[in-house]
Amino acid sequence: MKPEELRILLIDDNDITREVLRVVLRGQGYQIVGEAGDGDQGLQMALEQKPDLILLDVMMPQVSGLDILPRIREQLPDTRILLVTGSEDHETLREAARSGIDGFIMKPFRARHITEAVSKVIPGLISAGDTP
């Protein structure tokens, strides 16, 4: 699979964070199949789009990333999930790890951190040499 074939869903309540992620990932040739600003909408989009990768914010109003993470894992077991977080709360990070996430992107982030994190979780999806 080439980077442009990889289907990515962004779930984050911060418009600027989603914009940065979108710009960086599209700049590397990745396909953004949807964006959600809250957990409920994100879960619905994930189930409809069945993305290869979800970038999921931990802290969102009403329904958090940690709330929908088990449901995504249960219904889309092959989808890779990277948590996007500014929290360094160790209990939150441990809970996320127990729920089956594939990695983290820590805020504030740089473009290189985003692309490195994505590259690490998709080795089976992108052929060697195709990695941006």
ABEGO torsion letter per residue (X at the ends): XBAAABBBBBBBABAAAAAAAAAAAAAAGBBBAEBBABAAAAAAAAAAAGBABBBBBABBBGBBAAAAAAAAAAABAABBBBBBBABABAAAAAAAAAAGBAEBBBOBBBAAAAAAAAAAAAAAABBBGABX
